[in-house]
Amino acid sequence: MIHVYIETLGCPRNIVGSEIIAHYLEAKGLKVVDSPQIADVLIINTCAFIKDAELESRERIHTLRQTYPHKKIIVTGCLPERYGCNPFNHTTNIIATSQEDLNGILNAILYGDTPPVLPLHTVTRYDYLPRKRLDTYPYAYVEISRGCNRDCTFCTIPQIKGKLRSKPINSIIHEATQLIESGVKEIILVAQDLTSYGEDLYGEPRLLQLVERLAELPDLYLLRLLYLHPTDVTVELVKLVNDHPKLASYLHIPIQHVSTRILKLMGRQMSRKDIDRLLDTIARYGSSLSLRTDIIAGFPTETDTEFDDLIEFIMDSPFRHINIFPFSCEPHTLAAELPQLPKEVIDDRTSILTEIAREKAAAINSRLVGSTLEVIIDEPIEVNTFRAHSEYECPEVDTTIYVEGDTQPGSIEKVKVITTFDYEINAKLLA
């Protein structure tokens, strides 16, 4: 029996892809193992939407090649999909293929075939495929669509993943039901653009209807939404997330910037007034919500004044979780054709915003000392210490809660916050 090790780099959407690959290979008689040492074949599911992610993927592949020089390596995911070819053609025993070409991956393992990388812009359908869980966390990601129809000038996703392809509602319900029956407590919906879900299948967005259907699943504890484009966050969605007991009081809305001029250059189809109106809507109808956003520092032509406005916005905005990304100039994007800021300016602005975001998170978390939270226990860290999260934090990316006490992963517990430090909350289990 051939033993296969799968390593996932990048975002949660790749986790879903790796689990689909794992199930497919085991259904064909192979065995997926959790260590490269005992594997015959290594599969690396890569990320490459920006330079740093591509560099991380290449470095990891190089490390595995050096460590296991005689083992076959299959490179899949964004790196080969971005370039439409095998970036390692001149390296012995490395084969590249698309994440969605399951039969190509199998043939590469069995026969050493080198299939052409499937161009995802030619793929028009995305539907349910069974998954093999590769972790035991009490939360799981469900990818409701792939690809994107937006025209953000800095983004490579449409080049890599193609146009929007939504999974049918009934298929998503089936997938979520299977995960819940396996013991998953929290479903986290992901996509390149959650708010456009359904436009290709139904002629209009159907995220609201999907969320309402999922929230009806009887044994679901929590449902969380990531990657919401700000132009399509509606009053109805804000009300539903705020009011429904099974929906995490949490919205991830990447706004990227607040300068109307920069937003136009980004192709974001909104202005500063639009952002202010959205935040007013959330303040009115979603007062209990914990908000997360993404900001790009050092976008081409960003002036000192526009950067100062961004600082002021971050300090005063209701966003609790703020992810700062340095602008990455990507080939074949419109933003790459604009006059670029010097790297040292981009790095300096990124550092400044990152520190402001850290200080803001630390201040918000410090106000939780003495309060009681309901958390999901994620995994043990050491004896009687566990990683956990509440509905107000997305696991793995936001503030982490460390719980002291006698419990087990998957439990829903009440805890008391004892201390906080930056992106950490330390709590004790309540009797």
C-alpha positions as CSV (number, residue, x, y, z in Angstrom):
1,M,0.0,0.0,0.0
2,I,1.3,3.4,-1.0
3,H,1.5,5.9,2.0
4,V,0.9,9.6,1.2
5,Y,1.6,12.6,3.3
6,I,-0.3,15.8,2.6
7,E,0.9,19.2,3.9
8,T,-1.3,22.3,3.6
9,L,0.1,25.8,3.2
10,G,-1.9,29.0,3.1
11,C,-5.6,29.7,3.8
12,P,-8.5,27.6,5.2
13,R,-9.7,27.0,1.6
14,N,-6.6,24.9,1.0
15,I,-7.5,22.8,4.1
16,V,-10.7,21.9,2.4
17,G,-8.9,21.0,-0.8
18,S,-6.4,18.8,1.0
19,E,-9.2,16.9,2.8
20,I,-10.9,16.3,-0.6
21,I,-7.6,15.0,-2.0
22,A,-7.1,12.7,1.1
23,H,-10.5,11.2,0.8
24,Y,-10.1,10.6,-2.9
25,L,-6.8,8.9,-2.5
26,E,-7.9,6.6,0.3
27,A,-11.0,5.7,-1.7
28,K,-8.5,4.5,-4.4
29,G,-6.7,2.3,-2.0
30,L,-3.8,4.6,-0.8
31,K,-3.2,5.4,2.8
32,V,-2.9,9.0,4.0
33,V,-0.4,9.4,6.9
34,D,0.5,12.2,9.2
35,S,4.3,12.3,8.8
36,P,6.5,12.7,5.8
37,Q,9.0,10.3,7.3
38,I,6.7,7.2,6.9
39,A,5.3,8.3,3.5
40,D,6.2,7.1,0.1
41,V,4.9,10.2,-1.6
42,L,4.6,13.8,-0.4
43,I,1.8,16.2,-1.5
44,I,2.3,19.9,-0.9
45,N,-0.9,21.9,-1.3
46,T,0.6,25.4,-1.9
47,C,-0.3,29.0,-1.6
48,A,1.0,31.6,-4.0
49,F,-1.4,34.6,-4.2
50,I,1.3,37.0,-3.1
51,K,5.1,36.9,-3.3
52,D,5.7,36.0,0.4
53,A,3.2,33.1,0.2
54,E,4.9,31.8,-3.0
55,L,8.3,32.1,-1.4
56,E,7.1,30.2,1.6
57,S,5.8,27.4,-0.6
58,R,9.0,27.2,-2.7
59,E,11.2,27.1,0.5
60,R,9.1,24.3,2.0
61,I,9.2,22.3,-1.2
62,H,13.0,22.8,-1.3
63,T,13.3,21.7,2.3
64,L,11.3,18.5,1.7
65,R,13.3,17.8,-1.4
66,Q,16.6,18.1,0.6
67,T,15.3,16.1,3.5
68,Y,13.7,13.3,1.4
69,P,15.7,13.3,-1.9
70,H,14.4,10.0,-3.2
71,K,10.7,10.5,-2.4
72,K,8.2,11.7,-5.1
73,I,6.8,15.1,-4.4
74,I,3.5,16.3,-5.9
75,V,3.0,20.1,-5.9
76,T,-0.6,21.2,-6.1
77,G,-2.7,24.2,-5.2
78,C,-2.1,27.9,-6.1
79,L,1.6,27.7,-7.1
80,P,1.2,25.5,-10.2
81,E,-2.3,26.9,-10.8
82,R,-1.0,30.5,-10.9
83,Y,1.6,29.7,-13.6
84,G,-0.3,27.0,-15.4
85,C,2.7,24.8,-15.5
86,N,5.2,22.9,-13.3
87,P,7.5,25.5,-11.7
88,F,9.9,22.7,-10.9
89,N,10.3,21.1,-14.3
90,H,14.1,20.9,-13.9
91,T,14.0,19.3,-10.5
92,T,14.0,15.5,-10.3
93,N,10.9,13.7,-9.1
94,I,8.7,16.8,-8.5
95,I,5.3,16.7,-10.4
96,A,2.9,19.7,-10.4
97,T,-0.9,19.6,-11.0
98,S,-4.1,21.4,-10.1
99,Q,-5.7,20.8,-6.7
100,E,-9.0,20.0,-8.5
101,D,-7.4,17.4,-10.9
102,L,-7.9,14.5,-8.5
103,N,-7.3,11.9,-11.2
104,G,-4.2,13.7,-12.3
105,I,-2.8,13.6,-8.7
106,L,-3.6,9.9,-8.5
107,N,-1.9,9.1,-11.8
108,A,1.1,11.2,-10.8
109,I,1.5,9.1,-7.6
110,L,0.9,5.7,-9.3
111,Y,2.6,6.1,-12.6
112,G,4.7,9.2,-12.5
113,D,2.4,10.9,-15.1
114,T,3.0,14.6,-15.5
115,P,-0.4,15.9,-16.4
116,P,-0.8,19.5,-17.7
117,V,-1.9,21.8,-15.0
118,L,-5.7,22.2,-15.2
119,P,-6.5,25.9,-16.2
120,L,-9.2,26.7,-13.7
121,H,-10.7,29.5,-15.8
122,T,-12.0,26.7,-18.0
123,V,-13.8,24.9,-15.1
124,T,-17.4,26.0,-14.8
125,R,-18.8,23.8,-12.0
126,Y,-18.0,23.3,-8.4
127,D,-19.9,20.8,-6.3
128,Y,-19.7,18.6,-3.2
129,L,-16.8,16.1,-2.9
130,P,-16.4,13.9,0.2
131,R,-13.6,14.9,2.6
132,K,-11.4,13.1,5.1
133,R,-10.7,15.2,8.1
134,L,-7.0,15.8,8.6
135,D,-7.4,17.3,12.1
136,T,-9.6,16.8,15.1
137,Y,-10.6,20.4,15.8
138,P,-14.2,21.0,16.8
139,Y,-14.5,23.5,14.0
140,A,-14.4,22.9,10.2
141,Y,-14.3,25.1,7.2
142,V,-16.9,24.7,4.4
143,E,-15.9,26.3,1.1
144,I,-19.2,27.5,-0.5
145,S,-17.6,28.8,-3.8
146,R,-14.4,29.1,-5.7
147,G,-13.1,31.8,-7.9
148,C,-14.1,35.5,-8.0
149,N,-15.8,37.9,-10.4
150,R,-14.4,41.0,-8.8
151,D,-11.8,43.2,-10.4
152,C,-9.6,44.2,-7.5
153,T,-6.4,45.6,-9.2
154,F,-4.0,44.1,-6.6
155,C,-5.4,40.6,-6.5
156,T,-4.3,37.4,-8.4
157,I,-7.1,35.2,-7.3
158,P,-9.1,35.4,-10.6
159,Q,-5.9,34.5,-12.4
160,I,-5.4,31.5,-10.2
161,K,-8.9,30.2,-9.4
162,G,-10.9,31.6,-12.3
163,K,-14.4,33.0,-12.2
164,L,-17.0,32.5,-9.5
165,R,-18.2,28.9,-9.2
166,S,-20.8,28.4,-6.4
167,K,-21.6,25.1,-4.8
168,P,-25.3,24.3,-4.8
169,I,-27.1,25.0,-1.5
170,N,-28.2,21.4,-1.0
171,S,-24.7,20.2,-1.5
172,I,-23.4,22.6,1.2
173,I,-26.2,21.5,3.6
174,H,-25.1,17.9,3.0
175,E,-21.5,18.6,3.6
176,A,-22.2,20.6,6.8
177,T,-24.5,17.9,8.1
178,Q,-21.8,15.2,7.6
179,L,-19.3,17.4,9.5
180,I,-21.7,18.0,12.4
181,E,-22.5,14.3,12.6
182,S,-18.8,13.6,12.9
183,G,-18.6,15.8,16.0
184,V,-17.9,19.3,14.6
185,K,-19.4,22.1,16.7
186,E,-18.7,25.1,14.5
187,I,-18.9,25.5,10.8
188,I,-16.9,28.3,9.2
189,L,-18.0,29.4,5.8
190,V,-15.2,30.4,3.4
191,A,-14.8,31.5,-0.2
192,Q,-12.8,34.0,-2.1
193,D,-15.9,36.3,-2.0
194,L,-18.7,35.0,0.4
195,T,-21.2,37.7,-0.5
196,S,-21.3,36.9,-4.2
197,Y,-22.3,33.3,-3.4
198,G,-24.9,32.0,-5.8
199,E,-24.8,34.7,-8.5
200,D,-23.6,32.2,-11.1
201,L,-26.0,29.4,-10.1
202,Y,-29.2,31.4,-9.2
203,G,-28.7,34.7,-11.0
204,E,-28.5,36.6,-7.7
205,P,-26.6,36.3,-4.4
206,R,-28.0,33.6,-2.1
207,L,-25.8,33.9,0.9
208,L,-28.6,35.0,3.2
209,Q,-30.8,32.0,2.2
210,L,-27.9,29.6,2.6
211,V,-27.1,30.9,6.1
212,E,-30.7,30.7,7.1
213,R,-30.8,27.0,5.9
214,L,-27.6,26.1,7.7
215,A,-28.7,27.8,10.9
216,E,-31.6,25.3,11.0
217,L,-29.3,22.3,11.4
218,P,-30.3,20.9,14.8
219,D,-26.9,19.9,16.2
220,L,-25.0,22.9,14.9
221,Y,-23.6,25.0,17.8
222,L,-22.1,27.9,15.8
223,L,-21.9,29.2,12.2
224,R,-19.2,31.8,11.3
225,L,-18.8,33.9,8.1
226,L,-15.4,34.9,6.6
227,Y,-14.4,37.0,3.6
228,L,-17.5,39.3,3.1
229,H,-17.0,42.0,0.5
230,P,-18.1,45.3,2.0
231,T,-20.2,46.4,-0.9
232,D,-22.6,43.5,-0.5
233,V,-23.0,43.4,3.3
234,T,-26.7,44.1,3.6
235,V,-28.9,45.2,6.5
236,E,-30.6,41.9,6.4
237,L,-27.4,40.0,6.8
238,V,-26.2,42.2,9.7
239,K,-29.5,41.7,11.5
240,L,-29.4,37.9,10.9
241,V,-25.9,37.5,12.2
242,N,-26.6,39.8,15.2
243,D,-29.9,38.2,16.2
244,H,-29.6,34.5,15.5
245,P,-28.4,32.4,18.4
246,K,-26.5,30.0,16.2
247,L,-24.6,32.6,14.3
248,A,-21.3,33.8,15.7
249,S,-21.5,37.4,16.6
250,Y,-18.7,38.1,14.2
251,L,-18.2,39.5,10.7
252,H,-15.0,39.5,8.6
253,I,-15.2,42.4,6.2
254,P,-11.9,43.3,4.4
255,I,-12.1,47.0,3.6
256,Q,-8.4,47.3,2.5
257,H,-8.3,51.1,2.7
258,V,-10.4,54.2,3.5
259,S,-9.2,56.7,1.0
260,T,-11.8,57.1,-1.8
261,R,-9.0,57.7,-4.3
262,I,-7.0,54.6,-3.2
263,L,-10.2,52.5,-3.1
264,K,-10.9,53.5,-6.7
265,L,-7.3,52.6,-7.8
266,M,-7.9,49.3,-6.0
267,G,-11.0,48.6,-8.0
268,R,-13.0,48.2,-4.7
269,Q,-16.2,49.8,-6.1
270,M,-16.8,51.8,-3.0
271,S,-15.9,55.1,-1.3
272,R,-15.1,56.3,2.2
273,K,-18.7,57.4,2.6
274,D,-19.8,53.9,1.7
275,I,-17.6,52.4,4.4
276,D,-18.9,54.9,6.9
277,R,-22.5,54.0,5.9
278,L,-21.7,50.3,6.4
279,L,-20.3,50.9,9.8
280,D,-23.3,53.0,10.7
281,T,-25.5,50.1,9.6
282,I,-23.6,47.7,11.8
283,A,-23.7,50.0,14.8
284,R,-27.5,50.3,14.4
285,Y,-28.4,46.7,13.6
286,G,-25.3,44.7,14.8
287,S,-24.2,46.3,18.0
288,S,-23.1,42.9,19.5
289,L,-20.9,42.0,16.6
290,S,-17.1,41.5,16.8
291,L,-15.6,42.9,13.6
292,R,-12.5,41.8,11.7
293,T,-10.9,43.5,8.7
294,D,-7.9,43.5,6.4
295,I,-5.9,46.5,5.5
296,I,-3.2,47.0,2.8
297,A,-0.3,49.3,3.8
298,G,1.7,51.1,1.1
299,F,-0.6,50.8,-1.9
300,P,0.9,52.5,-4.9
301,T,0.7,56.3,-4.8
302,E,-0.6,56.3,-1.2
303,T,0.2,59.8,0.2
304,D,1.3,60.7,3.7
305,T,-2.1,62.3,4.2
306,E,-3.9,59.2,3.1
307,F,-1.8,57.1,5.4
308,D,-2.5,59.4,8.3
309,D,-6.2,59.1,7.6
310,L,-5.8,55.3,7.6
311,I,-4.1,55.5,11.0
312,E,-6.9,57.6,12.4
313,F,-9.5,55.3,11.0
314,I,-7.9,52.2,12.5
315,M,-7.7,53.9,15.9
316,D,-11.3,55.1,15.9
317,S,-13.1,52.3,14.0
318,P,-15.1,49.5,15.7
319,F,-12.9,46.8,14.2
320,R,-11.5,44.6,17.0
321,H,-9.4,42.3,14.8
322,I,-7.3,44.1,12.2
323,N,-4.9,42.3,9.9
324,I,-2.3,44.4,8.2
325,F,-0.7,43.3,4.9
326,P,2.1,45.1,3.1
327,F,1.3,45.8,-0.5
328,S,2.7,43.1,-2.7
329,C,3.3,44.1,-6.3
330,E,2.1,41.1,-8.3
331,P,2.8,40.5,-12.0
332,H,-0.1,40.8,-14.4
333,T,-2.2,42.9,-12.1
334,L,-3.3,46.5,-12.8
335,A,-1.8,47.7,-9.5
336,A,1.6,46.6,-10.7
337,E,1.4,49.2,-13.5
338,L,1.0,52.1,-11.0
339,P,4.0,54.1,-9.6
340,Q,5.2,52.0,-6.7
341,L,6.2,53.2,-3.2
342,P,9.8,52.4,-2.0
343,K,10.0,49.1,-0.1
344,E,11.2,50.8,3.0
345,V,8.1,53.1,3.0
346,I,5.8,50.1,2.6
347,D,7.6,48.2,5.4
348,D,7.6,51.3,7.7
349,R,3.9,51.9,7.2
350,T,3.1,48.2,7.7
351,S,5.0,48.2,11.0
352,I,3.2,51.4,12.2
353,L,-0.2,50.0,11.4
354,T,0.6,46.6,12.9
355,E,1.6,48.1,16.1
356,I,-1.5,50.3,16.3
357,A,-3.7,47.2,15.6
358,R,-1.8,45.3,18.4
359,E,-2.3,48.1,20.9
360,K,-5.9,48.3,20.0
361,A,-6.5,44.6,20.4
362,A,-4.6,44.6,23.7
363,A,-6.7,47.4,25.1
364,I,-10.0,45.7,24.0
365,N,-8.9,42.4,25.5
366,S,-7.8,44.0,28.8
367,R,-11.4,45.2,29.4
368,L,-12.5,41.5,29.5
369,V,-10.6,40.8,32.7
370,G,-13.1,39.5,35.3
371,S,-15.8,38.7,32.7
372,T,-17.3,35.4,31.8
373,L,-17.1,33.9,28.3
374,E,-18.6,30.8,26.7
375,V,-15.9,29.1,24.7
376,I,-15.3,26.0,22.5
377,I,-12.3,24.0,23.7
378,D,-10.1,23.5,20.6
379,E,-7.1,21.4,21.7
380,P,-4.8,20.6,24.6
381,I,-1.6,22.7,25.0
382,E,-0.3,21.0,28.1
383,V,-1.7,19.2,31.2
384,N,-5.0,21.1,32.1
385,T,-4.3,23.9,29.7
386,F,-6.2,24.2,26.4
387,R,-6.5,26.5,23.4
388,A,-10.1,27.8,23.0
389,H,-12.1,30.5,21.3
390,S,-15.4,32.2,21.8
391,E,-17.9,33.4,19.2
392,Y,-16.1,36.7,19.1
393,E,-12.8,35.3,17.8
394,C,-12.1,33.1,14.7
395,P,-9.8,30.2,15.7
396,E,-6.2,30.3,14.5
397,V,-6.3,33.9,13.2
398,D,-7.6,36.1,16.0
399,T,-6.9,36.5,19.7
400,T,-6.4,33.1,21.4
401,I,-8.0,32.1,24.6
402,Y,-6.0,29.8,26.9
403,V,-8.1,27.9,29.4
404,E,-6.9,26.3,32.6
405,G,-8.9,23.5,34.0
406,D,-10.1,19.9,33.6
407,T,-12.0,19.6,30.3
408,Q,-11.6,18.2,26.8
409,P,-11.6,19.3,23.2
410,G,-15.0,19.9,21.7
411,S,-16.6,20.9,25.1
412,I,-18.6,24.1,25.5
413,E,-17.5,25.7,28.7
414,K,-18.0,28.8,30.8
415,V,-14.7,30.5,31.7
416,K,-13.6,33.5,33.7
417,V,-11.0,35.8,32.2
418,I,-8.0,36.2,34.6
419,T,-5.4,38.1,32.6
420,T,-4.7,39.3,29.0
421,F,-1.6,40.1,27.0
422,D,-1.8,41.5,23.4
423,Y,-3.5,38.7,21.4
424,E,-3.8,36.3,24.4
425,I,-6.6,35.9,26.9
426,N,-5.9,33.7,29.9
427,A,-9.0,32.2,31.6
428,K,-10.0,29.6,34.2
429,L,-12.8,27.0,33.9
430,L,-15.8,27.9,36.0
431,A,-17.0,25.0,38.2
